[in-house]
Amino acid sequence: MRIGIDMMGGDFAPGSTIRGSILAREALPADVDIVLIGDQEILSRYTEEHQLDVSGISIIHTTDKVGMEDHPLKAYKEKPGASIFLGQRFLTDGSIDGFCSAGNTGAMLIGAIQIVTSIPGIIRPAIAAQIPNLDGDHAIMLDVGLNPDARPDVLYQYGVIGTIYSKLVNGIENPNVALLNIGREEGKGNMVTRSAYQMMKESSGYNFIGNFEANELFVSNRADVIVTDGFIGNMLLKEAEAFYHVVSMKGIGNGYFEMFNFENIGGTPVLGVNAPLILGHGISNEKAIKNMLLHTSEVVGAGLVNRLKEELNR
């Protein structure tokens, strides 16, 4: 198995990605190869300066990178050899088996659609996040950042994708799917959520239980899959991170709160594309990078993409 990582992606790259890759190399089986995709000169200079041993880690050289502030579509057109795009091209031609990045989310989405491409029938890919509750279980929420705007049919399909993911990854036989909204009543919400509600309500493809309010998040176990658009989902996810930061700063020790620590998860798969893509948080440190690489190897090993295709076809 060969796992590629965007060495230049993330707020603290390349230091975080280099150090995280070294940690992952120590934790992964010997038959899993890590491939850094980035500037060879920067890698050599950094490892020499900090006396780091990168033996057993490969490098694919490119000087181009996409910054966190770069416009994704413009970067895709003007920087085809950037590390985040080059990694996805190597993924599609089979040079690597999985690819991960903590870099520009928009660029990752552009590459996912234009290079890796969506599974036939998928309108828009999504990313899902684990949402813990007081019982120690967790639901998944999607989308949490890839698509700030989502039509009703996209939200409806998130229910399909989330149901399949919840079955395959979380082992839930018949997941409850809910639509995040401002109230439980059917008529609540804006035009998009009201239309999505009707589509989801009439579906026989999954078990839709109605609307889910934000004050149920992290508390209720009523839903196994929570559907929303990437704008709302991303804000809620970052609010949870802020909550974890406050708890940590106050010195409150409880295992429940560790479920909010993104460093322990590292990254989440882009669901609905033709190859394993894992997206990490832009502020990922070396621990988060390590766990993103470990999770990428798990997703590849589990054959999640092929199983998702099989379920969608069925």
N, C-alpha and C positions, 0 to 999 in steps of 0.2 A: 504494500500500500504506500502511495506517495501523496503527501499532503502539502499543498502549496499555501504560502501565506504572503500577503502584501506587506513587505518589509517597510514600505514607506507610508503605510496607512495608520492614522491615529494621531491624537494630540501630542503624544509623547514618543512617537516614532522618530528615528529607528531604534532608539535605546530600548524602549519597551518591547518591541517586536523581536529584537535580537536576544535580549535577556529571557523573554518569555519562551522563545524557541529553544534555548538551551535548557530551561527547566522542563519543557515538554519532552525534549530528547531524552532526558534522564528518566522520565516517567513512562514513556511509551515502550512497547515491545520493540525488539531489535529489528523486526521486519517492517516497521513503519518508518518511512523516510520523510524528513521535513525538508522542504524546498523553499528557501527564502527568495523572493522575487523583488529585486531592487538593485541599487547601485553597489557594485563590487568594491569600488574604491572607498565608499563610505563605510561599508561593512569592515573592510580591512583596517581602516583608520580607527574605527570605534573599538574593535576588538583588541587592537594593539594598545590603544590608549588605556583601556580598562582591564587589560590582561585577561581576556575571556577566551575560553576554549570552544571553538565552534566545529571541532572535528565531528564527523558524522552528520553534518548538516550541509546540504547542497545550496548553491546559489545560481540563480538565473539572472544575468546582468541586464539592467536597463537603467538609463539615467532619468527617464521621464517619470513623473509622479503627478497625482491629482491631489491638490491641497484641499483642506476642509472647507475653504471659502470659494473654491473654484465652481463655476457653473457646470453642472454635470453634462448637459448635452454639448456645450461648447468644448468641454474637455474631451469628450468622446470623439468629436470631429477633429480636434487639433492635436490630441495626444494619444493616438492609437496604440503607441508602445508603452504607455504608462503602466506602472506595476499592477494597478487594480484591474485594468483591461487585459493586459498580457496574461495574467494569471487565469482569467476566465477563458482566454483562447487556448491556453495549454490544457485547461480542463475539458474543453469540448473536443480537442484532438486526441485525448487519452494520455497525454504526457504525465498528467497528475490525476488522482482519483477524487480529490476534494480540494476546495479552495476556500480560504477565509480571509477576512479583512476587517480591521477596525477603522477603516478610512471613510471617505465621503459616501454617505448613504445613498444620495441621489445618483452618484456615479455607479455604485454597486447595482442599483435598480436598472439604469440604462444598459449596463453590461449584461445583466440578467435577461433582459428582454431582447436586446439586439445580438448578443453573442451566444449565450447559453440557450436562450429562447424558452418560452413557456411550454408546458405540457399541452398538447392539443386539447382544446376545450376550456382551458383556463383563461379567464378574461384578464385578470391582473394578479400577479404573485403577491404574497403577503409574508410578513414575519409575525411569529407568535411568541408571547412571553408567558412564563409561568406566574400565576397569581395565587399566592398562598392564602389559606384561610385559618381560622382559629382551631379547627380540628386537626391541623397538621397536613391536610390534603392540599391539592392545588388544582385550579382550573387553568385553561389557557385562554389568553386574550389575543385576538387578531383583528385588524392589523395594528402594529405598534410603531409604524414609522415609514413604511415603504410608500404608501399612497395617501397623501394628505387629503385628497378628495376621492370619494367613492360613490358611484351610482348605486341605486337600489339593487340592481342585479349583481353587482360586485359584492355587496354586503351579503346578499343571499348566498352567493357561492362561497364566501368565507365560512358560512355555516357548514357547507359540504366539506371543504378542506379541513376545517377544525374538527369535524366529526371523525374523519379518517385518521387524522394525526392523533387525536385523543384515543382512538381504538388501538392504533399501532404502537404508540409510544407510552401512553399512560395505562393501557390495558383495560379501558372502560368499555364494556360490551355495547351499551346503548347510551351514549353521552347525551346529557341535556344541553340544548343549545339556547342561548338567550341573546337578546339584542340590547346593548347598552343604550339607555334612554333616560329622560328626565322624570319619568314616572312609570308605574306598572301598567296603567290603563292603556288600552289599545290605541286610543286616539291621541296619545301624547307624542311630542316630538316635532321635528321640522318635516318638510315635504319628503326629504330623502328617507328618514327613519320610518315615517308613516307608510310610505310605499314599500320599503323593505319589509316592514312588519307583515303586510298583506301577502307578499310573495313567500315569506318564510312560514306564515301561518298555513298557507295552502299546500306546502311542500309535503310530499311523502318520503323525501330522501333522508330526512333526519328528524329527531325528536325536538321540535321547537316548543319551548315553554313560555314564551312571551318576553316582555321587557324586563330589564335588570337595571336597578338604580345604582348610582355610584356609591351610595352609602352602604351597599351590600358588599362592595369589594373588600377583600381581606378579612371578611367576617363570615359571610354566608357560603354554604356549600351547595346552594340550590342549583347552580349552573356548572357544567363541566367545560363548556365552550362559551366564551363571551365575545360577541361580534361588535366591532366598531370600526370607524375609519382610522387611518394612520395619524391624522392630526390629533384627534382626541386620545387615541391609544398611546401615542408617544408622550403627550403631556402627563397622562396618568402614570405612565411608567417612570418618568423622571420625578414626579411628585413622590412616588414610593421610594425612590433613591434618596430624595431629600429627607423623607421620614426616617430612613435608616441612618442617615448621617446625623440627624438630631439625636436619635436614640444612642448612637455610638458616642457622641460628644457628651451626653449626659451620663454615660457610664452605666447604662441599663443593660445588664447581661441576661439574655434569654435566647434559647435556641430558635424560637419562633422568628425573632428579628433577623437572624442570619439568613433566612429564606429571602430576604429583600436585598441581600448583598450581591450585586451583579458580578462581582469578581469571582464568586463561587460557581457561576454558570458559564461565564466567559462569552458566550455567543448563542445565537439562535438560528436555525435554518431558514433560508428563503424557501417558502413552500409554494409549489406550483411550477418550478422550473425543471429542466431536463437533466440536471446534474447537481451534486451536493455543493451548495454554496452556504457558508456560514458568515453571519454578520455580527461583528462585535461592537461594543460601545466605543465612541470616539475617545473617551477619557480612560480607556483601558490601560492599566499598568501591567507590569510583567506577570503578575499572578493571573490577571484576567486573560492575558494573551495565552499563557500556558493552558488555562482551562478551555479557551476557545479552540486551541489545537486538539486538545483531548476530546472535546465534544465533536469536532469535525471527524476525527477517526472513528468515534462511536456511530455517527450518522452514516459514514461510508460503510462501516462494518455491518450495520443493521440493514443495509440496502433500502433505506427509507424512500429514496426517489422511485425506484422500480416498484416498490410495494404501493406507493401512492398512485402511480400510473395504473397498476393492476386494479386497484379499488375503484378508480375513476372510470376505467373502461367497463367495469362490471356494473 
